[in-house]
Amino acid sequence: MKKRVNSEIALTHILSRKRQTLVASFGVTIGITVFVFLNSLLLGFNRFFDASIFKSMPHMRIYKDDELSKPLVQQPGKTTVVVNPKILNQAKRLINPQELVNRVKRHPEVVAAAQWVTLNLFYTNGKSQLTGVSSGANIIEADAMFNIQSTMVEGNLRDLQNVSNGIIIGIGIANKLNLHVNENLPVISSTGVTKVMRVIGIFQTNNSITDKSKSYMNLSAAQQLMSEGPSYVTDIYVNIKDPQKVEDYDEAFEEMSGYKVEDWKEANETMVAASKMRSVMMRVISTAILLVAAFGIYNILNMTIMQKLNDIAILKATGFSGPDVIKIFVTEAFIMGFFGTCCGLGLASVLVNALSHVYIGGDIGYFPIRFEPIVFVLGAFIGLFVTVVAGLIPARNAAKVDPIEIFRK
């Protein structure tokens, strides 16, 4: 019965001060809207940048690193001086790459691994010539890592397995050299080897740099262009289940392979740092707005308590305890916070939906934002929590009111 009375008193206070209630709720609405919108935008941007990176870059790359020349004679107890050390002229090939791939695939966190040969070359067609980079690999394994099939605009990716001199090129190369599927494309590697390739397919990633330079060919064709044998492999590309935790496995894969391991975060330090900075900025802004909204509720409840000291004294004199008074004012804060949070989530949904249909163009296309359930749930929880805490502080002060002192005044 007393709970019902407490709720009725709280509701009476709110309805008797509609303007202040609306102002406080509006502050919460703005805070929740900004919080949900900015965090949805942040997740969208991060998802877009990760997707753009992983279209052509693996989570981890295993390769043979360069080594500096060392002195032929080292004398114990004496300082050995090496004057102007040079990079050793060693082959980049990995030893027994197939066995290494099999070992990597047995790791529980690995979802895909492939042998890889990367080579620089020239695409030529008549007098036209373009510089680019090509990847020699098993196209099925490459598709499992980079989902190449989803970017194909012409041709069938699997046909590359049946054509030894086949090549899949970016749409920028095709447009520049006026090439179509089943036409020939002479290429010249960095070692001077010339080979006539047959265009099997054309892909489009919407990344202009990639589309104007990137191509895929069979591993054997890449080895021939490098004047190497069938065991020549320069890299092992690895994808794991959670790319955000990739740095946790660097040491384990180095011990397993005996070669250098470079993860995508190490290769894109500037982009990763920019992403972290963007995350901190957006979260600070959204949190600050929520705190401002909470401070508004605190001020309104504090003013209400000061204006209703006589009512509080009467309540305590008629048998209401301190916890009852706290419940009354916390309930007021909860009602204002609940109303403001619901409106904020609704407004944020409208903004997210509207912005997701805005076409930007270029490599991005439509604005990279969508409905994020986890963000909306987190926004609802934080909105209610902050408003309840903001109401609890003045409510505790109200519970300490001495009715005798109030009546004497």
HELIX and SHEET records of a PDB file:
HELIX    1   1 LYS A    2  SER A   16  1                                  15    
HELIX    2   2 LYS A   18  PHE A   54  1                                  37    
HELIX    3   3 PRO A   97  LYS A  105  1                                   9    
HELIX    4   4 ILE A  139  PHE A  146  1                                   8    
HELIX    5   5 ILE A  148  THR A  151  5                                   4    
HELIX    6   6 LEU A  157  ASN A  162  5                                   6    
HELIX    7   7 ILE A  171  LEU A  177  1                                   7    
HELIX    8   8 SER A  208  ASP A  211  1                                   4    
HELIX    9   9 LEU A  219  LEU A  225  1                                   7    
HELIX   10  10 PRO A  243  TYR A  249  5                                   7    
HELIX   11  11 ASP A  250  SER A  257  1                                   8    
HELIX   12  12 TRP A  264  ALA A  267  1                                   4    
HELIX   13  13 GLU A  269  GLN A  307  1                                  39    
HELIX   14  14 LEU A  309  ALA A  317  1                                   9    
HELIX   15  15 GLY A  322  SER A  356  1                                  35    
HELIX   16  16 PRO A  373  ALA A  399  1                                  27    
HELIX   17  17 PRO A  403  ARG A  408  1                                   6    
SHEET    1   A 9 MET A 152  GLY A 155  0                                        
SHEET    2   A 9 THR A 194  PHE A 203 -1                                        
SHEET    3   A 9 GLY A 166  GLY A 170  1                                        
SHEET    4   A 9 LYS A 214  MET A 217 -1                                        
SHEET    5   A 9 SER A 128  GLY A 136  1                                        
SHEET    6   A 9 VAL A 110  ASN A 125 -1                                        
SHEET    7   A 9 ASP A 235  ILE A 240 -1                                        
SHEET    8   A 9 MET A  60  TYR A  63 -1                                        
SHEET    9   A 9 LYS A 260  ASP A 263 -1                                        
SHEET    1   B 7 MET A 152  GLY A 155  0                                        
SHEET    2   B 7 THR A 194  PHE A 203 -1                                        
SHEET    3   B 7 GLY A 166  GLY A 170  1                                        
SHEET    4   B 7 LYS A 214  MET A 217 -1                                        
SHEET    5   B 7 SER A 128  GLY A 136  1                                        
SHEET    6   B 7 VAL A 110  ASN A 125 -1                                        
SHEET    7   B 7 ASN A 184  SER A 189 -1                                        
SHEET    1   C 2 TYR A 359  GLY A 361  0                                        
SHEET    2   C 2 GLY A 365  TYR A 366 -1                                        
END                                                                             
